[in-house]
Amino acid sequence: MNIIIKLAIRYILSRLKEASTWRGLTLIGTSAGIILSPDQTEAVVAVGLGISGLIGATFPDL
């Protein structure tokens, strides 16, 4: 395998161990909502924030 690919995989795997990566991915997914009704938007935001809080509470700070 090419050294650059190995380094990239190692970097990505290291980032996936960090809570901030998972919070960021959750918040990006939450904000990437398509056009929704106000009720649906409110529900998506509430779930996204809940997941983000759960990640913050369960992952260790590095």
N, C-alpha and C positions, 0 to 999 in steps of 0.2 A: 504494500500500500504506500502511496506517496506520503512523504513526511508532512506536507502541508495539510493533507486530509487527516492524518493522525493528530496533528496539532489542533485542527479545527474541531474534531470530535472530542478531544480531551477538554478543550475550552467550553464547548456546549455542555458536556456532561458536568463540568464544574459549576457552570451557571445554573443548571437544573437542580442543584443541591441548595440553592439560596432561596430563602423565602421571598426576597424582593423580586426575583424572576417570576415566581408563581403569582404573586400579587399583581405584578405588571401585566402578565398574560391574562389574568382574570379581568382586570380593569379595561384592558384593550378589548377583550371579548364583550364586555358589558357595554362599552361605549360604541362598539361597531354595529349597534342595532340599526336595522333598516327602519323605514317609516312605520311606526306603530301608533296605535291609539294611545292617548295619555294614560289610560289604566294599564295597558301592557307595558309601556315605558316605565312606569312607576314600579311595576312588579319586577322587571328585568334589573333595574337599578338596585332594588332592595335585595334581590338574590345575589347579585354581583358583589355588593358591599358585604353581605353576610359571608360569602365565600372568602372574600379578601380578609375579613376579620378572623375567620377560622384558620386560614393559612398563617396569619400573623401570630395567632395564639399557639399553634402546634409546631411550627418550624423553629429550630433554635437560631438564635442570632449568631452569625459568624463574624 
